[in-house]
């Protein structure tokens, strides 16, 4: 599994869409899961916009997306979040 965090904490740096697509392509070709930590997707600066690899055609087959309510809505200590993944994986 490869874990990618974009936007990154604490800098707010965003991986460009073409680079994100290349990372996913490497994972796909090698049968590796990609976990995209998107907990900071609402925390960007300037003109930066977050990109989700889930928007790439066919990417959802080996992709897990982690999201957070507690980060987005300043609920420090609540640790509330979610995962988006293929149903068979979630069922386990």
PDB file of N, CA, C and O in Angstrom:
ATOM      1  N   UNK A   1       0.841  -1.176   0.000  1.00  0.00           N
ATOM      2  CA  UNK A   1       0.000   0.000   0.000  1.00  0.00           C
ATOM      3  C   UNK A   1       0.886   1.238   0.000  1.00  0.00           C
ATOM      4  O   UNK A   1       1.895   1.307   0.701  1.00  0.00           O
ATOM      5  N   UNK A   2       0.486   2.197  -0.794  1.00  0.00           N
ATOM      6  CA  UNK A   2       1.135   3.506  -0.805  1.00  0.00           C
ATOM      7  C   UNK A   2       0.138   4.488  -0.195  1.00  0.00           C
ATOM      8  O   UNK A   2      -1.035   4.512  -0.567  1.00  0.00           O
ATOM      9  N   UNK A   3       0.619   5.292   0.740  1.00  0.00           N
ATOM     10  CA  UNK A   3      -0.224   6.296   1.390  1.00  0.00           C
ATOM     11  C   UNK A   3       0.242   7.673   0.924  1.00  0.00           C
ATOM     12  O   UNK A   3       1.417   8.021   1.034  1.00  0.00           O
ATOM     13  N   UNK A   4      -0.710   8.443   0.402  1.00  0.00           N
ATOM     14  CA  UNK A   4      -0.408   9.787  -0.089  1.00  0.00           C
ATOM     15  C   UNK A   4      -1.280  10.777   0.669  1.00  0.00           C
ATOM     16  O   UNK A   4      -2.477  10.551   0.846  1.00  0.00           O
ATOM     17  N   UNK A   5      -0.684  11.861   1.112  1.00  0.00           N
ATOM     18  CA  UNK A   5      -1.401  12.901   1.844  1.00  0.00           C
ATOM     19  C   UNK A   5      -1.333  14.196   1.040  1.00  0.00           C
ATOM     20  O   UNK A   5      -0.275  14.812   0.917  1.00  0.00           O
ATOM     21  N   UNK A   6      -2.489  14.598   0.492  1.00  0.00           N
ATOM     22  CA  UNK A   6      -2.534  15.830  -0.288  1.00  0.00           C
ATOM     23  C   UNK A   6      -3.932  16.428  -0.176  1.00  0.00           C
ATOM     24  O   UNK A   6      -4.917  15.761  -0.496  1.00  0.00           O
ATOM     25  N   UNK A   7      -4.029  17.658   0.267  1.00  0.00           N
ATOM     26  CA  UNK A   7      -2.995  18.582   0.697  1.00  0.00           C
ATOM     27  C   UNK A   7      -2.252  18.062   1.939  1.00  0.00           C
ATOM     28  O   UNK A   7      -2.805  17.361   2.786  1.00  0.00           O
ATOM     29  N   UNK A   8      -1.005  18.436   1.995  1.00  0.00           N
ATOM     30  CA  UNK A   8      -0.132  17.976   3.076  1.00  0.00           C
ATOM     31  C   UNK A   8      -0.249  18.866   4.304  1.00  0.00           C
ATOM     32  O   UNK A   8      -0.408  20.083   4.206  1.00  0.00           O
ATOM     33  N   UNK A   9      -0.165  18.234   5.440  1.00  0.00           N
ATOM     34  CA  UNK A   9      -0.108  18.955   6.700  1.00  0.00           C
ATOM     35  C   UNK A   9       1.356  19.012   7.115  1.00  0.00           C
ATOM     36  O   UNK A   9       1.994  17.960   7.083  1.00  0.00           O
ATOM     37  N   UNK A  10       1.935  20.111   7.493  1.00  0.00           N
ATOM     38  CA  UNK A  10       1.318  21.393   7.806  1.00  0.00           C
ATOM     39  C   UNK A  10       1.452  22.441   6.705  1.00  0.00           C
ATOM     40  O   UNK A  10       1.003  23.574   6.882  1.00  0.00           O
ATOM     41  N   UNK A  11       2.066  22.083   5.562  1.00  0.00           N
ATOM     42  CA  UNK A  11       2.389  23.112   4.573  1.00  0.00           C
ATOM     43  C   UNK A  11       1.230  23.495   3.664  1.00  0.00           C
ATOM     44  O   UNK A  11       1.214  24.599   3.119  1.00  0.00           O
ATOM     45  N   UNK A  12       0.260  22.600   3.492  1.00  0.00           N
ATOM     46  CA  UNK A  12      -0.831  22.848   2.560  1.00  0.00           C
ATOM     47  C   UNK A  12      -0.445  22.560   1.122  1.00  0.00           C
ATOM     48  O   UNK A  12      -1.212  22.857   0.206  1.00  0.00           O
ATOM     49  N   UNK A  13       0.743  21.981   0.906  1.00  0.00           N
ATOM     50  CA  UNK A  13       1.179  21.656  -0.452  1.00  0.00           C
ATOM     51  C   UNK A  13       0.229  20.642  -1.078  1.00  0.00           C
ATOM     52  O   UNK A  13      -0.241  19.722  -0.409  1.00  0.00           O
ATOM     53  N   UNK A  14      -0.049  20.818  -2.365  1.00  0.00           N
ATOM     54  CA  UNK A  14      -0.962  19.952  -3.093  1.00  0.00           C
ATOM     55  C   UNK A  14      -0.191  19.243  -4.198  1.00  0.00           C
ATOM     56  O   UNK A  14       0.543  19.877  -4.956  1.00  0.00           O
ATOM     57  N   UNK A  15      -0.359  17.924  -4.287  1.00  0.00           N
ATOM     58  CA  UNK A  15       0.262  17.168  -5.372  1.00  0.00           C
ATOM     59  C   UNK A  15      -0.498  17.501  -6.661  1.00  0.00           C
ATOM     60  O   UNK A  15      -1.722  17.371  -6.699  1.00  0.00           O
ATOM     61  N   UNK A  16       0.201  17.927  -7.709  1.00  0.00           N
ATOM     62  CA  UNK A  16      -0.476  18.266  -8.966  1.00  0.00           C
ATOM     63  C   UNK A  16      -1.201  17.045  -9.547  1.00  0.00           C
ATOM     64  O   UNK A  16      -0.743  15.916  -9.374  1.00  0.00           O
ATOM     65  N   UNK A  17      -2.323  17.265 -10.232  1.00  0.00           N
ATOM     66  CA  UNK A  17      -3.093  16.148 -10.785  1.00  0.00           C
ATOM     67  C   UNK A  17      -2.283  15.189 -11.653  1.00  0.00           C
ATOM     68  O   UNK A  17      -2.465  13.976 -11.551  1.00  0.00           O
ATOM     69  N   UNK A  18      -1.392  15.703 -12.505  1.00  0.00           N
ATOM     70  CA  UNK A  18      -0.621  14.807 -13.371  1.00  0.00           C
ATOM     71  C   UNK A  18       0.339  13.934 -12.569  1.00  0.00           C
ATOM     72  O   UNK A  18       0.561  12.775 -12.920  1.00  0.00           O
ATOM     73  N   UNK A  19       0.905  14.475 -11.506  1.00  0.00           N
ATOM     74  CA  UNK A  19       1.787  13.685 -10.638  1.00  0.00           C
ATOM     75  C   UNK A  19       0.978  12.645  -9.869  1.00  0.00           C
ATOM     76  O   UNK A  19       1.415  11.503  -9.719  1.00  0.00           O
ATOM     77  N   UNK A  20      -0.199  13.035  -9.381  1.00  0.00           N
ATOM     78  CA  UNK A  20      -1.082  12.111  -8.669  1.00  0.00           C
ATOM     79  C   UNK A  20      -1.463  10.953  -9.596  1.00  0.00           C
ATOM     80  O   UNK A  20      -1.481   9.797  -9.173  1.00  0.00           O
ATOM     81  N   UNK A  21      -1.765  11.263 -10.851  1.00  0.00           N
ATOM     82  CA  UNK A  21      -2.122  10.230 -11.831  1.00  0.00           C
ATOM     83  C   UNK A  21      -0.958   9.273 -12.057  1.00  0.00           C
ATOM     84  O   UNK A  21      -1.170   8.068 -12.196  1.00  0.00           O
ATOM     85  N   UNK A  22       0.269   9.791 -12.096  1.00  0.00           N
ATOM     86  CA  UNK A  22       1.447   8.930 -12.260  1.00  0.00           C
ATOM     87  C   UNK A  22       1.629   8.017 -11.062  1.00  0.00           C
ATOM     88  O   UNK A  22       1.959   6.841 -11.217  1.00  0.00           O
ATOM     89  N   UNK A  23       1.416   8.552  -9.865  1.00  0.00           N
ATOM     90  CA  UNK A  23       1.520   7.728  -8.647  1.00  0.00           C
ATOM     91  C   UNK A  23       0.500   6.596  -8.708  1.00  0.00           C
ATOM     92  O   UNK A  23       0.825   5.440  -8.439  1.00  0.00           O
ATOM     93  N   UNK A  24      -0.730   6.938  -9.063  1.00  0.00           N
ATOM     94  CA  UNK A  24      -1.755   5.905  -9.150  1.00  0.00           C
ATOM     95  C   UNK A  24      -1.398   4.871 -10.217  1.00  0.00           C
ATOM     96  O   UNK A  24      -1.584   3.674  -9.997  1.00  0.00           O
ATOM     97  N   UNK A  25      -0.890   5.311 -11.364  1.00  0.00           N
ATOM     98  CA  UNK A  25      -0.549   4.387 -12.441  1.00  0.00           C
ATOM     99  C   UNK A  25       0.514   3.382 -11.996  1.00  0.00           C
ATOM    100  O   UNK A  25       0.426   2.201 -12.331  1.00  0.00           O
ATOM    101  N   UNK A  26       1.504   3.835 -11.255  1.00  0.00           N
ATOM    102  CA  UNK A  26       2.526   2.923 -10.729  1.00  0.00           C
ATOM    103  C   UNK A  26       1.878   1.895  -9.796  1.00  0.00           C
ATOM    104  O   UNK A  26       2.178   0.703  -9.874  1.00  0.00           O
ATOM    105  N   UNK A  27       0.999   2.358  -8.922  1.00  0.00           N
ATOM    106  CA  UNK A  27       0.297   1.443  -8.012  1.00  0.00           C
ATOM    107  C   UNK A  27      -0.533   0.432  -8.796  1.00  0.00           C
ATOM    108  O   UNK A  27      -0.499  -0.764  -8.505  1.00  0.00           O
ATOM    109  N   UNK A  28      -1.269   0.908  -9.779  1.00  0.00           N
ATOM    110  CA  UNK A  28      -2.129   0.033 -10.584  1.00  0.00           C
ATOM    111  C   UNK A  28      -1.312  -1.033 -11.297  1.00  0.00           C
ATOM    112  O   UNK A  28      -1.663  -2.213 -11.268  1.00  0.00           O
ATOM    113  N   UNK A  29      -0.225  -0.620 -11.935  1.00  0.00           N
ATOM    114  CA  UNK A  29       0.601  -1.567 -12.689  1.00  0.00           C
ATOM    115  C   UNK A  29       1.216  -2.643 -11.804  1.00  0.00           C
ATOM    116  O   UNK A  29       1.472  -3.754 -12.268  1.00  0.00           O
ATOM    117  N   UNK A  30       1.453  -2.325 -10.541  1.00  0.00           N
ATOM    118  CA  UNK A  30       2.092  -3.275  -9.630  1.00  0.00           C
ATOM    119  C   UNK A  30       1.104  -3.945  -8.678  1.00  0.00           C
ATOM    120  O   UNK A  30       1.518  -4.685  -7.785  1.00  0.00           O
ATOM    121  N   UNK A  31      -0.195  -3.698  -8.855  1.00  0.00           N
ATOM    122  CA  UNK A  31      -1.203  -4.327  -8.003  1.00  0.00           C
ATOM    123  C   UNK A  31      -1.158  -3.864  -6.564  1.00  0.00           C
ATOM    124  O   UNK A  31      -1.479  -4.625  -5.651  1.00  0.00           O
ATOM    125  N   UNK A  32      -0.758  -2.611  -6.355  1.00  0.00           N
ATOM    126  CA  UNK A  32      -0.613  -2.042  -5.018  1.00  0.00           C
ATOM    127  C   UNK A  32      -1.800  -1.127  -4.725  1.00  0.00           C
ATOM    128  O   UNK A  32      -2.222  -0.352  -5.584  1.00  0.00           O
ATOM    129  N   UNK A  33      -2.325  -1.218  -3.531  1.00  0.00           N
ATOM    130  CA  UNK A  33      -3.402  -0.315  -3.109  1.00  0.00           C
ATOM    131  C   UNK A  33      -2.849   1.086  -2.919  1.00  0.00           C
ATOM    132  O   UNK A  33      -1.699   1.260  -2.517  1.00  0.00           O
ATOM    133  N   UNK A  34      -3.672   2.085  -3.208  1.00  0.00           N
ATOM    134  CA  UNK A  34      -3.332   3.482  -2.936  1.00  0.00           C
ATOM    135  C   UNK A  34      -4.315   4.009  -1.909  1.00  0.00           C
ATOM    136  O   UNK A  34      -5.526   3.980  -2.129  1.00  0.00           O
ATOM    137  N   UNK A  35      -3.804   4.486  -0.798  1.00  0.00           N
ATOM    138  CA  UNK A  35      -4.634   5.142   0.213  1.00  0.00           C
ATOM    139  C   UNK A  35      -4.383   6.639   0.077  1.00  0.00           C
ATOM    140  O   UNK A  35      -3.275   7.121   0.311  1.00  0.00           O
ATOM    141  N   UNK A  36      -5.412   7.353  -0.297  1.00  0.00           N
ATOM    142  CA  UNK A  36      -5.318   8.797  -0.465  1.00  0.00           C
ATOM    143  C   UNK A  36      -5.901   9.467   0.779  1.00  0.00           C
ATOM    144  O   UNK A  36      -7.114   9.467   0.988  1.00  0.00           O
ATOM    145  N   UNK A  37      -5.033  10.025   1.585  1.00  0.00           N
ATOM    146  CA  UNK A  37      -5.454  10.729   2.798  1.00  0.00           C
ATOM    147  C   UNK A  37      -5.875  12.134   2.382  1.00  0.00           C
ATOM    148  O   UNK A  37      -5.038  12.988   2.091  1.00  0.00           O
ATOM    149  N   UNK A  38      -7.185  12.358   2.360  1.00  0.00           N
ATOM    150  CA  UNK A  38      -7.720  13.646   1.926  1.00  0.00           C
ATOM    151  C   UNK A  38      -8.333  14.414   3.094  1.00  0.00           C
ATOM    152  O   UNK A  38      -9.256  15.209   2.918  1.00  0.00           O
ATOM    153  N   UNK A  39      -7.797  14.158   4.296  1.00  0.00           N
ATOM    154  CA  UNK A  39      -8.326  14.803   5.502  1.00  0.00           C
ATOM    155  C   UNK A  39      -8.168  16.318   5.494  1.00  0.00           C
ATOM    156  O   UNK A  39      -8.894  17.025   6.193  1.00  0.00           O
ATOM    157  N   UNK A  40      -7.224  16.816   4.709  1.00  0.00           N
ATOM    158  CA  UNK A  40      -6.987  18.262   4.678  1.00  0.00           C
ATOM    159  C   UNK A  40      -7.457  18.888   3.364  1.00  0.00           C
ATOM    160  O   UNK A  40      -6.984  19.960   2.987  1.00  0.00           O
ATOM    161  N   UNK A  41      -8.388  18.225   2.664  1.00  0.00           N
ATOM    162  CA  UNK A  41      -8.800  18.717   1.344  1.00  0.00           C
ATOM    163  C   UNK A  41      -9.448  20.096   1.383  1.00  0.00           C
ATOM    164  O   UNK A  41      -9.527  20.764   0.353  1.00  0.00           O
ATOM    165  N   UNK A  42      -9.909  20.531   2.540  1.00  0.00           N
ATOM    166  CA  UNK A  42     -10.518  21.861   2.652  1.00  0.00           C
ATOM    167  C   UNK A  42      -9.528  22.921   3.129  1.00  0.00           C
ATOM    168  O   UNK A  42      -9.895  24.081   3.317  1.00  0.00           O
ATOM    169  N   UNK A  43      -8.268  22.516   3.325  1.00  0.00           N
ATOM    170  CA  UNK A  43      -7.257  23.431   3.833  1.00  0.00           C
ATOM    171  C   UNK A  43      -6.190  23.668   2.772  1.00  0.00           C
ATOM    172  O   UNK A  43      -5.116  23.069   2.824  1.00  0.00           O
ATOM    173  N   UNK A  44      -6.480  24.530   1.822  1.00  0.00           N
ATOM    174  CA  UNK A  44      -5.505  24.894   0.807  1.00  0.00           C
ATOM    175  C   UNK A  44      -5.316  26.408   0.839  1.00  0.00           C
ATOM    176  O   UNK A  44      -6.133  27.138   1.401  1.00  0.00           O
ATOM    177  N   UNK A  45      -4.245  26.858   0.237  1.00  0.00           N
ATOM    178  CA  UNK A  45      -3.913  28.278   0.279  1.00  0.00           C
ATOM    179  C   UNK A  45      -3.711  28.803  -1.134  1.00  0.00           C
ATOM    180  O   UNK A  45      -3.273  28.072  -2.022  1.00  0.00           O
ATOM    181  N   UNK A  46      -4.030  30.059  -1.333  1.00  0.00           N
ATOM    182  CA  UNK A  46      -3.842  30.681  -2.641  1.00  0.00           C
ATOM    183  C   UNK A  46      -4.730  30.028  -3.682  1.00  0.00           C
ATOM    184  O   UNK A  46      -5.907  29.770  -3.430  1.00  0.00           O
ATOM    185  N   UNK A  47      -4.171  29.763  -4.845  1.00  0.00           N
ATOM    186  CA  UNK A  47      -4.952  29.186  -5.938  1.00  0.00           C
ATOM    187  C   UNK A  47      -4.920  27.662  -5.960  1.00  0.00           C
ATOM    188  O   UNK A  47      -5.521  27.045  -6.839  1.00  0.00           O
ATOM    189  N   UNK A  48      -4.226  27.050  -5.004  1.00  0.00           N
ATOM    190  CA  UNK A  48      -4.127  25.586  -4.972  1.00  0.00           C
ATOM    191  C   UNK A  48      -5.499  24.962  -4.776  1.00  0.00           C
ATOM    192  O   UNK A  48      -6.301  25.445  -3.976  1.00  0.00           O
ATOM    193  N   UNK A  49      -5.764  23.897  -5.504  1.00  0.00           N
ATOM    194  CA  UNK A  49      -7.020  23.159  -5.384  1.00  0.00           C
ATOM    195  C   UNK A  49      -6.685  21.687  -5.220  1.00  0.00           C
ATOM    196  O   UNK A  49      -5.850  21.159  -5.956  1.00  0.00           O
ATOM    197  N   UNK A  50      -7.313  21.023  -4.280  1.00  0.00           N
ATOM    198  CA  UNK A  50      -7.031  19.599  -4.102  1.00  0.00           C
ATOM    199  C   UNK A  50      -7.561  18.785  -5.279  1.00  0.00           C
ATOM    200  O   UNK A  50      -8.522  19.179  -5.939  1.00  0.00           O
ATOM    201  N   UNK A  51      -6.934  17.668  -5.525  1.00  0.00           N
ATOM    202  CA  UNK A  51      -7.327  16.754  -6.592  1.00  0.00           C
ATOM    203  C   UNK A  51      -7.559  15.391  -5.968  1.00  0.00           C
ATOM    204  O   UNK A  51      -6.761  14.940  -5.146  1.00  0.00           O
ATOM    205  N   UNK A  52      -8.627  14.737  -6.346  1.00  0.00           N
ATOM    206  CA  UNK A  52      -8.841  13.382  -5.865  1.00  0.00           C
ATOM    207  C   UNK A  52      -8.589  12.403  -6.992  1.00  0.00           C
ATOM    208  O   UNK A  52      -9.140  12.541  -8.085  1.00  0.00           O
ATOM    209  N   UNK A  53      -7.764  11.425  -6.725  1.00  0.00           N
ATOM    210  CA  UNK A  53      -7.447  10.410  -7.719  1.00  0.00           C
ATOM    211  C   UNK A  53      -8.688   9.584  -8.063  1.00  0.00           C
ATOM    212  O   UNK A  53      -8.712   8.909  -9.092  1.00  0.00           O
ATOM    213  N   UNK A  54      -9.710   9.631  -7.219  1.00  0.00           N
ATOM    214  CA  UNK A  54     -10.964   8.919  -7.490  1.00  0.00           C
ATOM    215  C   UNK A  54     -11.651   9.442  -8.750  1.00  0.00           C
ATOM    216  O   UNK A  54     -12.539   8.779  -9.287  1.00  0.00           O
ATOM    217  N   UNK A  55     -11.258  10.611  -9.224  1.00  0.00           N
ATOM    218  CA  UNK A  55     -11.854  11.159 -10.437  1.00  0.00           C
ATOM    219  C   UNK A  55     -11.253  10.555 -11.711  1.00  0.00           C
ATOM    220  O   UNK A  55     -11.761  10.792 -12.807  1.00  0.00           O
ATOM    221  N   UNK A  56     -10.176   9.777 -11.572  1.00  0.00           N
ATOM    222  CA  UNK A  56      -9.571   9.136 -12.737  1.00  0.00           C
ATOM    223  C   UNK A  56     -10.374   7.892 -13.115  1.00  0.00           C
ATOM    224  O   UNK A  56     -10.735   7.109 -12.235  1.00  0.00           O
ATOM    225  N   UNK A  57     -10.658   7.693 -14.389  1.00  0.00           N
ATOM    226  CA  UNK A  57     -11.421   6.517 -14.816  1.00  0.00           C
ATOM    227  C   UNK A  57     -10.760   5.212 -14.351  1.00  0.00           C
ATOM    228  O   UNK A  57      -9.558   5.019 -14.537  1.00  0.00           O
ATOM    229  N   UNK A  58     -11.537   4.337 -13.757  1.00  0.00           N
ATOM    230  CA  UNK A  58     -11.048   3.032 -13.320  1.00  0.00           C
ATOM    231  C   UNK A  58     -10.237   3.019 -12.046  1.00  0.00           C
ATOM    232  O   UNK A  58      -9.756   1.962 -11.637  1.00  0.00           O
ATOM    233  N   UNK A  59     -10.072   4.158 -11.408  1.00  0.00           N
ATOM    234  CA  UNK A  59      -9.182   4.231 -10.245  1.00  0.00           C
ATOM    235  C   UNK A  59      -9.782   3.654  -8.967  1.00  0.00           C
ATOM    236  O   UNK A  59      -9.046   3.351  -8.027  1.00  0.00           O
ATOM    237  N   UNK A  60     -11.062   3.501  -8.915  1.00  0.00           N
ATOM    238  CA  UNK A  60     -11.704   3.112  -7.654  1.00  0.00           C
ATOM    239  C   UNK A  60     -11.511   1.643  -7.296  1.00  0.00           C
ATOM    240  O   UNK A  60     -11.850   1.221  -6.191  1.00  0.00           O
ATOM    241  N   UNK A  61     -10.973   0.873  -8.221  1.00  0.00           N
ATOM    242  CA  UNK A  61     -10.812  -0.560  -7.993  1.00  0.00           C
ATOM    243  C   UNK A  61      -9.808  -0.875  -6.885  1.00  0.00           C
ATOM    244  O   UNK A  61     -10.021  -1.809  -6.113  1.00  0.00           O
ATOM    245  N   UNK A  62      -8.721  -0.113  -6.795  1.00  0.00           N
ATOM    246  CA  UNK A  62      -7.686  -0.368  -5.783  1.00  0.00           C
ATOM    247  C   UNK A  62      -7.358   0.912  -5.013  1.00  0.00           C
ATOM    248  O   UNK A  62      -6.196   1.197  -4.723  1.00  0.00           O
ATOM    249  N   UNK A  63      -8.389   1.665  -4.694  1.00  0.00           N
ATOM    250  CA  UNK A  63      -8.214   2.965  -4.049  1.00  0.00           C
ATOM    251  C   UNK A  63      -9.011   3.038  -2.757  1.00  0.00           C
ATOM    252  O   UNK A  63     -10.168   2.623  -2.695  1.00  0.00           O
ATOM    253  N   UNK A  64      -8.375   3.569  -1.739  1.00  0.00           N
ATOM    254  CA  UNK A  64      -9.035   3.870  -0.468  1.00  0.00           C
ATOM    255  C   UNK A  64      -8.862   5.364  -0.239  1.00  0.00           C
ATOM    256  O   UNK A  64      -7.757   5.893  -0.358  1.00  0.00           O
ATOM    257  N   UNK A  65      -9.951   6.041   0.088  1.00  0.00           N
ATOM    258  CA  UNK A  65      -9.875   7.465   0.408  1.00  0.00           C
ATOM    259  C   UNK A  65     -10.229   7.639   1.875  1.00  0.00           C
ATOM    260  O   UNK A  65     -11.268   7.162   2.331  1.00  0.00           O
ATOM    261  N   UNK A  66      -9.372   8.316   2.608  1.00  0.00           N
ATOM    262  CA  UNK A  66      -9.629   8.641   4.012  1.00  0.00           C
ATOM    263  C   UNK A  66     -10.016  10.105   4.090  1.00  0.00           C
ATOM    264  O   UNK A  66      -9.344  10.969   3.527  1.00  0.00           O
ATOM    265  N   UNK A  67     -11.103  10.374   4.792  1.00  0.00           N
ATOM    266  CA  UNK A  67     -11.560  11.744   4.982  1.00  0.00           C
ATOM    267  C   UNK A  67     -11.823  12.003   6.450  1.00  0.00           C
ATOM    268  O   UNK A  67     -11.869  11.072   7.253  1.00  0.00           O
ATOM    269  N   UNK A  68     -11.993  13.255   6.797  1.00  0.00           N
ATOM    270  CA  UNK A  68     -12.161  13.622   8.199  1.00  0.00           C
ATOM    271  C   UNK A  68     -13.214  14.706   8.367  1.00  0.00           C
ATOM    272  O   UNK A  68     -13.211  15.713   7.659  1.00  0.00           O
ATOM    273  N   UNK A  69     -14.102  14.485   9.305  1.00  0.00           N
ATOM    274  CA  UNK A  69     -15.040  15.537   9.692  1.00  0.00           C
ATOM    275  C   UNK A  69     -14.397  16.409  10.771  1.00  0.00           C
ATOM    276  O   UNK A  69     -14.578  17.627  10.796  1.00  0.00           O
ATOM    277  N   UNK A  70     -13.643  15.762  11.658  1.00  0.00           N
ATOM    278  CA  UNK A  70     -13.082  16.508  12.786  1.00  0.00           C
ATOM    279  C   UNK A  70     -12.074  17.561  12.331  1.00  0.00           C
ATOM    280  O   UNK A  70     -12.021  18.646  12.911  1.00  0.00           O
ATOM    281  N   UNK A  71     -11.281  17.268  11.314  1.00  0.00           N
ATOM    282  CA  UNK A  71     -10.329  18.266  10.809  1.00  0.00           C
ATOM    283  C   UNK A  71     -11.070  19.402  10.106  1.00  0.00           C
ATOM    284  O   UNK A  71     -10.823  20.577  10.374  1.00  0.00           O
ATOM    285  N   UNK A  72     -11.979  19.036   9.206  1.00  0.00           N
ATOM    286  CA  UNK A  72     -12.685  20.025   8.391  1.00  0.00           C
ATOM    287  C   UNK A  72     -13.511  20.984   9.230  1.00  0.00           C
ATOM    288  O   UNK A  72     -13.553  22.182   8.948  1.00  0.00           O
ATOM    289  N   UNK A  73     -14.166  20.466  10.257  1.00  0.00           N
ATOM    290  CA  UNK A  73     -15.090  21.274  11.038  1.00  0.00           C
ATOM    291  C   UNK A  73     -14.562  21.623  12.437  1.00  0.00           C
ATOM    292  O   UNK A  73     -15.339  21.949  13.334  1.00  0.00           O
ATOM    293  N   UNK A  74     -13.237  21.553  12.615  1.00  0.00           N
ATOM    294  CA  UNK A  74     -12.567  21.972  13.851  1.00  0.00           C
ATOM    295  C   UNK A  74     -13.150  21.305  15.095  1.00  0.00           C
ATOM    296  O   UNK A  74     -13.406  21.961  16.104  1.00  0.00           O
ATOM    297  N   UNK A  75     -13.355  19.999  15.007  1.00  0.00           N
ATOM    298  CA  UNK A  75     -13.866  19.237  16.142  1.00  0.00           C
ATOM    299  C   UNK A  75     -12.706  18.476  16.786  1.00  0.00           C
ATOM    300  O   UNK A  75     -12.705  17.246  16.836  1.00  0.00           O
ATOM    301  N   UNK A  76     -11.742  19.213  17.265  1.00  0.00           N
ATOM    302  CA  UNK A  76     -10.543  18.640  17.837  1.00  0.00           C
ATOM    303  C   UNK A  76     -10.886  17.603  18.894  1.00  0.00           C
ATOM    304  O   UNK A  76     -11.701  17.847  19.784  1.00  0.00           O
ATOM    305  N   UNK A  77     -10.250  16.440  18.782  1.00  0.00           N
ATOM    306  CA  UNK A  77     -10.437  15.382  19.757  1.00  0.00           C
ATOM    307  C   UNK A  77     -11.563  14.419  19.419  1.00  0.00           C
ATOM    308  O   UNK A  77     -11.634  13.349  20.023  1.00  0.00           O
ATOM    309  N   UNK A  78     -12.426  14.739  18.505  1.00  0.00           N
ATOM    310  CA  UNK A  78     -13.549  13.861  18.173  1.00  0.00           C
ATOM    311  C   UNK A  78     -13.122  12.683  17.312  1.00  0.00           C
ATOM    312  O   UNK A  78     -13.724  11.612  17.398  1.00  0.00           O
ATOM    313  N   UNK A  79     -12.110  12.852  16.495  1.00  0.00           N
ATOM    314  CA  UNK A  79     -11.595  11.795  15.638  1.00  0.00           C
ATOM    315  C   UNK A  79     -12.696  11.139  14.805  1.00  0.00           C
ATOM    316  O   UNK A  79     -12.826   9.915  14.780  1.00  0.00           O
ATOM    317  N   UNK A  80     -13.471  11.955  14.136  1.00  0.00           N
ATOM    318  CA  UNK A  80     -14.546  11.453  13.288  1.00  0.00           C
ATOM    319  C   UNK A  80     -14.125  11.550  11.828  1.00  0.00           C
ATOM    320  O   UNK A  80     -13.720  12.609  11.350  1.00  0.00           O
ATOM    321  N   UNK A  81     -14.229  10.436  11.138  1.00  0.00           N
ATOM    322  CA  UNK A  81     -13.831  10.431   9.746  1.00  0.00           C
ATOM    323  C   UNK A  81     -14.549   9.341   8.981  1.00  0.00           C
ATOM    324  O   UNK A  81     -15.526   8.764   9.457  1.00  0.00           O
ATOM    325  N   UNK A  82     -14.053   9.070   7.799  1.00  0.00           N
ATOM    326  CA  UNK A  82     -14.690   8.070   6.951  1.00  0.00           C
ATOM    327  C   UNK A  82     -13.668   7.496   5.981  1.00  0.00           C
ATOM    328  O   UNK A  82     -12.621   8.093   5.731  1.00  0.00           O
ATOM    329  N   UNK A  83     -13.988   6.335   5.444  1.00  0.00           N
ATOM    330  CA  UNK A  83     -13.227   5.721   4.382  1.00  0.00           C
ATOM    331  C   UNK A  83     -14.149   5.465   3.206  1.00  0.00           C
ATOM    332  O   UNK A  83     -15.304   5.078   3.388  1.00  0.00           O
ATOM    333  N   UNK A  84     -13.654   5.675   2.025  1.00  0.00           N
ATOM    334  CA  UNK A  84     -14.337   5.286   0.797  1.00  0.00           C
ATOM    335  C   UNK A  84     -13.458   4.233   0.146  1.00  0.00           C
ATOM    336  O   UNK A  84     -12.272   4.461  -0.092  1.00  0.00           O
ATOM    337  N   UNK A  85     -14.045   3.080  -0.140  1.00  0.00           N
ATOM    338  CA  UNK A  85     -13.264   1.982  -0.720  1.00  0.00           C
ATOM    339  C   UNK A  85     -14.229   1.015  -1.401  1.00  0.00           C
ATOM    340  O   UNK A  85     -15.442   1.111  -1.213  1.00  0.00           O
ATOM    341  N   UNK A  86     -13.696   0.086  -2.188  1.00  0.00           N
ATOM    342  CA  UNK A  86     -14.555  -0.928  -2.788  1.00  0.00           C
ATOM    343  C   UNK A  86     -15.333  -1.688  -1.717  1.00  0.00           C
ATOM    344  O   UNK A  86     -14.799  -1.979  -0.647  1.00  0.00           O
ATOM    345  N   UNK A  87     -16.582  -2.007  -2.004  1.00  0.00           N
ATOM    346  CA  UNK A  87     -17.476  -2.619  -1.017  1.00  0.00           C
ATOM    347  C   UNK A  87     -16.898  -3.894  -0.393  1.00  0.00           C
ATOM    348  O   UNK A  87     -17.024  -4.059   0.820  1.00  0.00           O
ATOM    349  N   UNK A  88     -16.276  -4.800  -1.144  1.00  0.00           N
ATOM    350  CA  UNK A  88     -15.743  -6.015  -0.500  1.00  0.00           C
ATOM    351  C   UNK A  88     -14.698  -5.700   0.587  1.00  0.00           C
ATOM    352  O   UNK A  88     -14.619  -6.393   1.601  1.00  0.00           O
ATOM    353  N   UNK A  89     -13.913  -4.666   0.364  1.00  0.00           N
ATOM    354  CA  UNK A  89     -12.912  -4.290   1.362  1.00  0.00           C
ATOM    355  C   UNK A  89     -13.579  -3.692   2.604  1.00  0.00           C
ATOM    356  O   UNK A  89     -13.201  -4.018   3.729  1.00  0.00           O
ATOM    357  N   UNK A  90     -14.561  -2.827   2.404  1.00  0.00           N
ATOM    358  CA  UNK A  90     -15.282  -2.220   3.521  1.00  0.00           C
ATOM    359  C   UNK A  90     -16.007  -3.295   4.329  1.00  0.00           C
ATOM    360  O   UNK A  90     -16.062  -3.218   5.556  1.00  0.00           O
ATOM    361  N   UNK A  91     -16.566  -4.303   3.641  1.00  0.00           N
ATOM    362  CA  UNK A  91     -17.302  -5.365   4.326  1.00  0.00           C
ATOM    363  C   UNK A  91     -16.424  -6.151   5.289  1.00  0.00           C
ATOM    364  O   UNK A  91     -16.914  -6.675   6.289  1.00  0.00           O
ATOM    365  N   UNK A  92     -15.128  -6.237   4.995  1.00  0.00           N
ATOM    366  CA  UNK A  92     -14.209  -6.953   5.891  1.00  0.00           C
ATOM    367  C   UNK A  92     -13.978  -6.174   7.158  1.00  0.00           C
ATOM    368  O   UNK A  92     -13.232  -6.621   8.030  1.00  0.00           O
TER     369      UNK A  92
END
